[in-house]
Amino acid sequence: ACGNMAAAREKGLVRREGKDYIMQDGDVVLFLFNV
């Protein structure tokens, strides 16, 4: 319960993973893509 993405980044809760990452129960995903 950080409140926003900036606070989560400051706490080190936001990670960037590769395409071979195995999802864990409870993961929240933000998909980044470009067109």
mmCIF file as gemmi writes it, N, C-alpha and C atoms, coordinates in Angstrom:
data_model
loop_
_atom_site.group_PDB
_atom_site.id
_atom_site.type_symbol
_atom_site.label_atom_id
_atom_site.label_alt_id
_atom_site.label_comp_id
_atom_site.label_asym_id
_atom_site.label_entity_id
_atom_site.label_seq_id
_atom_site.pdbx_PDB_ins_code
_atom_site.Cartn_x
_atom_site.Cartn_y
_atom_site.Cartn_z
_atom_site.occupancy
_atom_site.B_iso_or_equiv
_atom_site.pdbx_formal_charge
_atom_site.auth_seq_id
_atom_site.auth_asym_id
_atom_site.pdbx_PDB_model_num
ATOM 1 N N . ALA Axp A 1 ? 0.848 -1.185 0 1 0 ? 1 A 1
ATOM 2 C CA . ALA Axp A 1 ? 0 0 0 1 0 ? 1 A 1
ATOM 3 C C . ALA Axp A 1 ? 0.884 1.235 0 1 0 ? 1 A 1
ATOM 4 N N . CYS Axp A 2 ? 1.548 1.464 -1.117 1 0 ? 2 A 1
ATOM 5 C CA . CYS Axp A 2 ? 2.448 2.615 -1.236 1 0 ? 2 A 1
ATOM 6 C C . CYS Axp A 2 ? 1.714 3.872 -1.671 1 0 ? 2 A 1
ATOM 7 N N . GLY Axp A 3 ? 0.577 3.726 -2.314 1 0 ? 3 A 1
ATOM 8 C CA . GLY Axp A 3 ? -0.179 4.894 -2.749 1 0 ? 3 A 1
ATOM 9 C C . GLY Axp A 3 ? -0.029 5.208 -4.224 1 0 ? 3 A 1
ATOM 10 N N . ASN Axp A 4 ? 1.208 5.135 -4.743 1 0 ? 4 A 1
ATOM 11 C CA . ASN Axp A 4 ? 1.416 5.392 -6.167 1 0 ? 4 A 1
ATOM 12 C C . ASN Axp A 4 ? 2.703 4.708 -6.634 1 0 ? 4 A 1
ATOM 13 N N . MET Axp A 5 ? 2.914 4.735 -7.942 1 0 ? 5 A 1
ATOM 14 C CA . MET Axp A 5 ? 4.069 4.043 -8.521 1 0 ? 5 A 1
ATOM 15 C C . MET Axp A 5 ? 5.389 4.655 -8.072 1 0 ? 5 A 1
ATOM 16 N N . ALA Axp A 6 ? 5.449 5.962 -7.921 1 0 ? 6 A 1
ATOM 17 C CA . ALA Axp A 6 ? 6.694 6.613 -7.506 1 0 ? 6 A 1
ATOM 18 C C . ALA Axp A 6 ? 7.105 6.139 -6.115 1 0 ? 6 A 1
ATOM 19 N N . ALA Axp A 7 ? 6.155 6.024 -5.212 1 0 ? 7 A 1
ATOM 20 C CA . ALA Axp A 7 ? 6.452 5.558 -3.857 1 0 ? 7 A 1
ATOM 21 C C . ALA Axp A 7 ? 6.89 4.097 -3.874 1 0 ? 7 A 1
ATOM 22 N N . ALA Axp A 8 ? 6.267 3.289 -4.718 1 0 ? 8 A 1
ATOM 23 C CA . ALA Axp A 8 ? 6.644 1.879 -4.826 1 0 ? 8 A 1
ATOM 24 C C . ALA Axp A 8 ? 8.062 1.743 -5.372 1 0 ? 8 A 1
ATOM 25 N N . ARG Axp A 9 ? 8.432 2.582 -6.339 1 0 ? 9 A 1
ATOM 26 C CA . ARG Axp A 9 ? 9.801 2.556 -6.874 1 0 ? 9 A 1
ATOM 27 C C . ARG Axp A 9 ? 10.812 2.934 -5.799 1 0 ? 9 A 1
ATOM 28 N N . GLU Axp A 10 ? 10.487 3.946 -5 1 0 ? 10 A 1
ATOM 29 C CA . GLU Axp A 10 ? 11.396 4.381 -3.939 1 0 ? 10 A 1
ATOM 30 C C . GLU Axp A 10 ? 11.627 3.274 -2.918 1 0 ? 10 A 1
ATOM 31 N N . LYS Axp A 11 ? 10.603 2.477 -2.647 1 0 ? 11 A 1
ATOM 32 C CA . LYS Axp A 11 ? 10.724 1.377 -1.687 1 0 ? 11 A 1
ATOM 33 C C . LYS Axp A 11 ? 11.377 0.142 -2.307 1 0 ? 11 A 1
ATOM 34 N N . GLY Axp A 12 ? 11.622 0.176 -3.621 1 0 ? 12 A 1
ATOM 35 C CA . GLY Axp A 12 ? 12.255 -0.956 -4.283 1 0 ? 12 A 1
ATOM 36 C C . GLY Axp A 12 ? 11.302 -2.09 -4.594 1 0 ? 12 A 1
ATOM 37 N N . LEU Axp A 13 ? 10.012 -1.801 -4.683 1 0 ? 13 A 1
ATOM 38 C CA . LEU Axp A 13 ? 9.016 -2.835 -4.94 1 0 ? 13 A 1
ATOM 39 C C . LEU Axp A 13 ? 8.729 -3.03 -6.423 1 0 ? 13 A 1
ATOM 40 N N . VAL Axp A 14 ? 9.235 -2.129 -7.265 1 0 ? 14 A 1
ATOM 41 C CA . VAL Axp A 14 ? 9 -2.212 -8.705 1 0 ? 14 A 1
ATOM 42 C C . VAL Axp A 14 ? 10.259 -2.756 -9.36 1 0 ? 14 A 1
ATOM 43 N N . ARG Axp A 15 ? 10.092 -3.823 -10.141 1 0 ? 15 A 1
ATOM 44 C CA . ARG Axp A 15 ? 11.226 -4.437 -10.833 1 0 ? 15 A 1
ATOM 45 C C . ARG Axp A 15 ? 10.91 -4.545 -12.316 1 0 ? 15 A 1
ATOM 46 N N . ARG Axp A 16 ? 11.949 -4.568 -13.121 1 0 ? 16 A 1
ATOM 47 C CA . ARG Axp A 16 ? 11.81 -4.819 -14.546 1 0 ? 16 A 1
ATOM 48 C C . ARG Axp A 16 ? 12.334 -6.222 -14.808 1 0 ? 16 A 1
ATOM 49 N N . GLU Axp A 17 ? 11.487 -7.07 -15.355 1 0 ? 17 A 1
ATOM 50 C CA . GLU Axp A 17 ? 11.846 -8.468 -15.602 1 0 ? 17 A 1
ATOM 51 C C . GLU Axp A 17 ? 11.838 -8.742 -17.1 1 0 ? 17 A 1
ATOM 52 N N . GLY Axp A 18 ? 12.544 -9.778 -17.511 1 0 ? 18 A 1
ATOM 53 C CA . GLY Axp A 18 ? 12.592 -10.175 -18.909 1 0 ? 18 A 1
ATOM 54 C C . GLY Axp A 18 ? 11.408 -11.035 -19.296 1 0 ? 18 A 1
ATOM 55 N N . LYS Axp A 19 ? 11.353 -11.399 -20.578 1 0 ? 19 A 1
ATOM 56 C CA . LYS Axp A 19 ? 10.202 -12.151 -21.072 1 0 ? 19 A 1
ATOM 57 C C . LYS Axp A 19 ? 10.161 -13.589 -20.565 1 0 ? 19 A 1
ATOM 58 N N . ASP Axp A 20 ? 11.268 -14.074 -19.987 1 0 ? 20 A 1
ATOM 59 C CA . ASP Axp A 20 ? 11.276 -15.448 -19.483 1 0 ? 20 A 1
ATOM 60 C C . ASP Axp A 20 ? 10.979 -15.521 -17.983 1 0 ? 20 A 1
ATOM 61 N N . TYR Axp A 21 ? 10.507 -14.42 -17.385 1 0 ? 21 A 1
ATOM 62 C CA . TYR Axp A 21 ? 10.166 -14.385 -15.964 1 0 ? 21 A 1
ATOM 63 C C . TYR Axp A 21 ? 8.973 -15.295 -15.696 1 0 ? 21 A 1
ATOM 64 N N . ILE Axp A 22 ? 9.055 -16.09 -14.664 1 0 ? 22 A 1
ATOM 65 C CA . ILE Axp A 22 ? 7.957 -16.973 -14.273 1 0 ? 22 A 1
ATOM 66 C C . ILE Axp A 22 ? 7.101 -16.24 -13.245 1 0 ? 22 A 1
ATOM 67 N N . MET Axp A 23 ? 5.841 -16.042 -13.589 1 0 ? 23 A 1
ATOM 68 C CA . MET Axp A 23 ? 4.929 -15.303 -12.718 1 0 ? 23 A 1
ATOM 69 C C . MET Axp A 23 ? 4.727 -16.044 -11.401 1 0 ? 23 A 1
ATOM 70 N N . GLN Axp A 24 ? 4.669 -15.281 -10.32 1 0 ? 24 A 1
ATOM 71 C CA . GLN Axp A 24 ? 4.408 -15.816 -8.991 1 0 ? 24 A 1
ATOM 72 C C . GLN Axp A 24 ? 3.013 -15.368 -8.556 1 0 ? 24 A 1
ATOM 73 N N . ASP Axp A 25 ? 2.416 -16.125 -7.646 1 0 ? 25 A 1
ATOM 74 C CA . ASP Axp A 25 ? 1.109 -15.767 -7.12 1 0 ? 25 A 1
ATOM 75 C C . ASP Axp A 25 ? 1.196 -14.408 -6.424 1 0 ? 25 A 1
ATOM 76 N N . GLY Axp A 26 ? 0.308 -13.495 -6.762 1 0 ? 26 A 1
ATOM 77 C CA . GLY Axp A 26 ? 0.299 -12.175 -6.149 1 0 ? 26 A 1
ATOM 78 C C . GLY Axp A 26 ? 1.045 -11.111 -6.935 1 0 ? 26 A 1
ATOM 79 N N . ASP Axp A 27 ? 1.715 -11.487 -8.041 1 0 ? 27 A 1
ATOM 80 C CA . ASP Axp A 27 ? 2.416 -10.503 -8.865 1 0 ? 27 A 1
ATOM 81 C C . ASP Axp A 27 ? 1.419 -9.554 -9.532 1 0 ? 27 A 1
ATOM 82 N N . VAL Axp A 28 ? 1.779 -8.301 -9.603 1 0 ? 28 A 1
ATOM 83 C CA . VAL Axp A 28 ? 1.015 -7.301 -10.351 1 0 ? 28 A 1
ATOM 84 C C . VAL Axp A 28 ? 1.885 -6.901 -11.526 1 0 ? 28 A 1
ATOM 85 N N . VAL Axp A 29 ? 1.301 -6.875 -12.727 1 0 ? 29 A 1
ATOM 86 C CA . VAL Axp A 29 ? 2.083 -6.69 -13.944 1 0 ? 29 A 1
ATOM 87 C C . VAL Axp A 29 ? 1.69 -5.397 -14.652 1 0 ? 29 A 1
ATOM 88 N N . LEU Axp A 30 ? 2.687 -4.64 -15.048 1 0 ? 30 A 1
ATOM 89 C CA . LEU Axp A 30 ? 2.491 -3.474 -15.903 1 0 ? 30 A 1
ATOM 90 C C . LEU Axp A 30 ? 3.222 -3.787 -17.202 1 0 ? 30 A 1
ATOM 91 N N . PHE Axp A 31 ? 2.47 -4.059 -18.268 1 0 ? 31 A 1
ATOM 92 C CA . PHE Axp A 31 ? 3.066 -4.406 -19.553 1 0 ? 31 A 1
ATOM 93 C C . PHE Axp A 31 ? 3.465 -3.136 -20.285 1 0 ? 31 A 1
ATOM 94 N N . LEU Axp A 32 ? 4.723 -3.068 -20.699 1 0 ? 32 A 1
ATOM 95 C CA . LEU Axp A 32 ? 5.216 -1.941 -21.481 1 0 ? 32 A 1
ATOM 96 C C . LEU Axp A 32 ? 5.421 -2.4 -22.922 1 0 ? 32 A 1
ATOM 97 N N . PHE Axp A 33 ? 4.914 -1.641 -23.873 1 0 ? 33 A 1
ATOM 98 C CA . PHE Axp A 33 ? 5.078 -1.99 -25.279 1 0 ? 33 A 1
ATOM 99 C C . PHE Axp A 33 ? 5.03 -0.717 -26.113 1 0 ? 33 A 1
ATOM 100 N N . ASN Axp A 34 ? 5.527 -0.804 -27.325 1 0 ? 34 A 1
ATOM 101 C CA . ASN Axp A 34 ? 5.382 0.319 -28.248 1 0 ? 34 A 1
ATOM 102 C C . ASN Axp A 34 ? 4.853 -0.204 -29.573 1 0 ? 34 A 1
ATOM 103 N N . VAL Axp A 35 ? 4.261 0.677 -30.329 1 0 ? 35 A 1
ATOM 104 C CA . VAL Axp A 35 ? 3.589 0.27 -31.565 1 0 ? 35 A 1
ATOM 105 C C . VAL Axp A 35 ? 4.411 0.696 -32.756 1 0 ? 35 A 1
